[in-house]
């Protein structure tokens, strides 16, 4: 019985060490999630030709909700990085002066491209501190296809002829 007791004690110690290792190992990821004070999701977003210039515009509406109440009424910013289908970074944009965080809201990021060969893009968006050095939200990825500008004939569709076919 002495050996059985020793084995049980050893087994208990080994299992305790695995359990402690699991708790310690998962703690940093739990803390990383807690530092993200805002949750964002995609609202209405588009990649469309502009009518007043020879360019296409990426527009991403970001819906946000504060998880960290201390951020309410603080000046924050947002960064949108737009990528080509092959992963090449095309452009990064943000708000020039940031915006004031409310308990929840919607912010719109826009940028335009003169490269008419682009038919699809991906945009990664995150909310940041005002100086844009620290992310304070999850990263949201939005995949967008270039929408076509409707033509007059596509708007009119097939219309019945008003001509009298009988003579």
C-alpha positions as a Markdown table, in Angstrom:
| # | Residue | x | y | z |
|---|---|---|---|---|
| 1 | Unk | 0.0 | 0.0 | 0.0 |
| 2 | Unk | 2.9 | 2.3 | 0.5 |
| 3 | Unk | 3.7 | 2.3 | -3.3 |
| 4 | Unk | 0.1 | 2.9 | -4.2 |
| 5 | Unk | -0.1 | 5.9 | -1.9 |
| 6 | Unk | 3.1 | 7.3 | -3.5 |
| 7 | Unk | 1.7 | 6.8 | -7.0 |
| 8 | Unk | -1.5 | 8.5 | -6.0 |
| 9 | Unk | 0.4 | 11.5 | -4.6 |
| 10 | Unk | 2.6 | 11.7 | -7.7 |
| 11 | Unk | -0.5 | 11.5 | -9.9 |
| 12 | Unk | -2.2 | 14.2 | -7.9 |
| 13 | Unk | 0.9 | 16.5 | -8.2 |
| 14 | Unk | 1.2 | 15.9 | -11.9 |
| 15 | Unk | -2.5 | 16.7 | -12.5 |
| 16 | Unk | -2.2 | 19.8 | -10.4 |
| 17 | Unk | 0.8 | 21.0 | -12.4 |
| 18 | Unk | -1.1 | 20.5 | -15.7 |
| 19 | Unk | -4.1 | 22.4 | -14.2 |
| 20 | Unk | -1.9 | 25.2 | -13.0 |
| 21 | Unk | -0.1 | 25.4 | -16.3 |
| 22 | Unk | -3.5 | 25.6 | -18.1 |
| 23 | Unk | -4.7 | 28.4 | -15.9 |
| 24 | Unk | -1.4 | 30.4 | -16.3 |
| 25 | Unk | -1.3 | 29.7 | -20.0 |
| 26 | Unk | -4.8 | 30.9 | -20.7 |
| 27 | Unk | -4.5 | 34.0 | -18.5 |
| 28 | Unk | -2.7 | 36.3 | -21.0 |
| 29 | Unk | -5.3 | 35.7 | -23.7 |
| 30 | Unk | -8.1 | 36.4 | -21.2 |
| 31 | Unk | -6.3 | 39.7 | -20.3 |
| 32 | Unk | -5.8 | 40.5 | -23.9 |
| 33 | Unk | -9.6 | 40.3 | -24.5 |
| 34 | Unk | -10.3 | 42.4 | -21.5 |
| 35 | Unk | -8.0 | 45.3 | -22.8 |
| 36 | Unk | -10.3 | 45.6 | -25.9 |
| 37 | Unk | -12.7 | 48.2 | -24.6 |
| 38 | Unk | -14.9 | 48.4 | -27.7 |
| 39 | Unk | -16.7 | 45.8 | -29.9 |
| 40 | Unk | -17.2 | 46.7 | -33.5 |
| 41 | Unk | -19.3 | 45.1 | -36.3 |
| 42 | Unk | -19.9 | 46.0 | -39.9 |
| 43 | Unk | -22.8 | 48.2 | -40.9 |
| 44 | Unk | -23.7 | 49.0 | -44.5 |
| 45 | Unk | -20.5 | 49.0 | -46.5 |
| 46 | Unk | -19.8 | 49.5 | -50.2 |
| 47 | Unk | -17.3 | 49.7 | -53.0 |
| 48 | Unk | -18.9 | 51.9 | -55.7 |
| 49 | Unk | -18.0 | 54.2 | -58.7 |
| 50 | Unk | -18.2 | 57.8 | -57.8 |
| 51 | Unk | -20.3 | 59.9 | -60.1 |
| 52 | Unk | -18.5 | 63.2 | -59.7 |
| 53 | Unk | -14.9 | 62.0 | -60.4 |
| 54 | Unk | -13.1 | 59.1 | -62.2 |
| 55 | Unk | -12.6 | 57.0 | -59.0 |
| 56 | Unk | -14.2 | 54.3 | -57.0 |
| 57 | Unk | -15.0 | 54.7 | -53.3 |
| 58 | Unk | -14.7 | 52.3 | -50.4 |
| 59 | Unk | -17.2 | 53.2 | -47.6 |
| 60 | Unk | -17.3 | 51.1 | -44.4 |
| 61 | Unk | -19.8 | 51.9 | -41.7 |
| 62 | Unk | -18.6 | 50.7 | -38.3 |
| 63 | Unk | -21.2 | 50.0 | -35.6 |
| 64 | Unk | -19.6 | 50.1 | -32.1 |
| 65 | Unk | -20.5 | 49.4 | -28.5 |
| 66 | Unk | -18.4 | 50.3 | -25.5 |
| 67 | Unk | -17.4 | 47.5 | -23.2 |
| 68 | Unk | -15.2 | 49.7 | -21.1 |
| 69 | Unk | -17.3 | 52.6 | -19.7 |
| 70 | Unk | -14.2 | 54.7 | -19.0 |
| 71 | Unk | -13.9 | 55.3 | -22.8 |
| 72 | Unk | -17.3 | 57.1 | -23.0 |
| 73 | Unk | -16.8 | 60.8 | -24.0 |
| 74 | Unk | -13.1 | 60.1 | -24.7 |
| 75 | Unk | -11.5 | 61.2 | -28.0 |
| 76 | Unk | -10.6 | 58.0 | -30.0 |
| 77 | Unk | -9.9 | 57.2 | -33.7 |
| 78 | Unk | -10.4 | 54.5 | -36.3 |
| 79 | Unk | -8.0 | 53.1 | -38.8 |
| 80 | Unk | -9.0 | 51.4 | -42.1 |
| 81 | Unk | -6.4 | 49.5 | -44.1 |
| 82 | Unk | -7.6 | 48.6 | -47.6 |
| 83 | Unk | -6.0 | 45.6 | -49.4 |
| 84 | Unk | -6.0 | 44.4 | -53.0 |
| 85 | Unk | -7.1 | 40.8 | -53.6 |
| 86 | Unk | -3.5 | 39.6 | -53.7 |
| 87 | Unk | -2.9 | 41.1 | -50.2 |
| 88 | Unk | -1.1 | 44.2 | -51.2 |
| 89 | Unk | -1.8 | 47.2 | -48.9 |
| 90 | Unk | -3.3 | 49.9 | -51.1 |
| 91 | Unk | -4.2 | 52.6 | -48.6 |
| 92 | Unk | -4.6 | 53.4 | -45.0 |
| 93 | Unk | -7.1 | 56.0 | -43.8 |
| 94 | Unk | -8.4 | 57.4 | -40.5 |
| 95 | Unk | -10.2 | 60.4 | -39.0 |
| 96 | Unk | -8.0 | 63.6 | -39.1 |
| 97 | Unk | -9.1 | 64.6 | -35.5 |
| 98 | Unk | -10.7 | 61.5 | -34.2 |
| 99 | Unk | -14.2 | 61.4 | -32.7 |
| 100 | Unk | -15.9 | 61.3 | -29.3 |
| 101 | Unk | -16.8 | 57.8 | -28.2 |
| 102 | Unk | -20.4 | 57.4 | -27.1 |
| 103 | Unk | -21.9 | 54.3 | -25.4 |
| 104 | Unk | -22.7 | 53.0 | -28.9 |
| 105 | Unk | -22.7 | 54.5 | -32.3 |
| 106 | Unk | -21.9 | 54.4 | -36.0 |
| 107 | Unk | -18.8 | 55.9 | -37.7 |
| 108 | Unk | -18.1 | 55.9 | -41.5 |
| 109 | Unk | -14.7 | 55.6 | -43.0 |
| 110 | Unk | -14.2 | 56.4 | -46.7 |
| 111 | Unk | -11.4 | 56.4 | -49.2 |
| 112 | Unk | -11.2 | 56.6 | -53.0 |
| 113 | Unk | -9.1 | 54.8 | -55.7 |
| 114 | Unk | -8.4 | 56.0 | -59.2 |
| 115 | Unk | -7.3 | 52.5 | -60.2 |
| 116 | Unk | -10.3 | 51.4 | -62.2 |
| 117 | Unk | -8.8 | 47.8 | -62.6 |
| 118 | Unk | -9.7 | 47.0 | -58.9 |
| 119 | Unk | -12.9 | 45.0 | -58.8 |
| 120 | Unk | -12.7 | 43.8 | -55.2 |
| 121 | Unk | -10.9 | 44.9 | -52.1 |
| 122 | Unk | -10.7 | 43.9 | -48.4 |
| 123 | Unk | -10.8 | 46.5 | -45.6 |
| 124 | Unk | -9.5 | 45.8 | -42.1 |
| 125 | Unk | -10.9 | 48.3 | -39.5 |
| 126 | Unk | -10.1 | 48.8 | -35.9 |
| 127 | Unk | -10.8 | 51.6 | -33.3 |
| 128 | Unk | -7.7 | 53.0 | -31.7 |
| 129 | Unk | -6.6 | 55.6 | -29.1 |
| 130 | Unk | -6.6 | 59.2 | -30.5 |
| 131 | Unk | -2.9 | 59.0 | -31.5 |
| 132 | Unk | -3.6 | 55.7 | -33.4 |
| 133 | Unk | -0.8 | 53.8 | -31.5 |
| 134 | Unk | -3.0 | 51.3 | -29.6 |
| 135 | Unk | -5.9 | 49.2 | -30.8 |
| 136 | Unk | -8.9 | 49.4 | -28.5 |
| 137 | Unk | -11.3 | 47.1 | -30.4 |
| 138 | Unk | -11.5 | 43.9 | -32.3 |
| 139 | Unk | -10.3 | 44.0 | -35.9 |
| 140 | Unk | -13.1 | 43.8 | -38.5 |
| 141 | Unk | -12.5 | 42.6 | -42.0 |
| 142 | Unk | -15.0 | 43.5 | -44.7 |
| 143 | Unk | -14.7 | 42.0 | -48.2 |
| 144 | Unk | -16.2 | 44.2 | -50.9 |
| 145 | Unk | -17.0 | 43.7 | -54.6 |
| 146 | Unk | -17.2 | 46.7 | -57.0 |
| 147 | Unk | -20.8 | 47.5 | -57.6 |
| 148 | Unk | -21.8 | 48.6 | -61.1 |
| 149 | Unk | -23.4 | 52.0 | -61.7 |
| 150 | Unk | -26.9 | 51.4 | -63.2 |
| 151 | Unk | -27.4 | 52.5 | -66.8 |
| 152 | Unk | -30.5 | 54.2 | -68.1 |
| 153 | Unk | -31.5 | 51.1 | -70.0 |
| 154 | Unk | -31.1 | 48.9 | -66.9 |
| 155 | Unk | -33.3 | 51.2 | -64.9 |
| 156 | Unk | -36.0 | 51.3 | -67.6 |
| 157 | Unk | -36.0 | 47.6 | -68.2 |
| 158 | Unk | -38.1 | 46.2 | -71.0 |
| 159 | Unk | -41.0 | 48.5 | -71.8 |
| 160 | Unk | -43.9 | 47.8 | -74.0 |
| 161 | Unk | -43.8 | 49.5 | -77.4 |
| 162 | Unk | -46.4 | 52.3 | -77.8 |
| 163 | Unk | -46.5 | 51.8 | -81.6 |
| 164 | Unk | -49.6 | 50.4 | -83.1 |
| 165 | Unk | -48.6 | 47.2 | -84.8 |
| 166 | Unk | -51.9 | 46.8 | -86.8 |
| 167 | Unk | -52.5 | 48.8 | -90.0 |
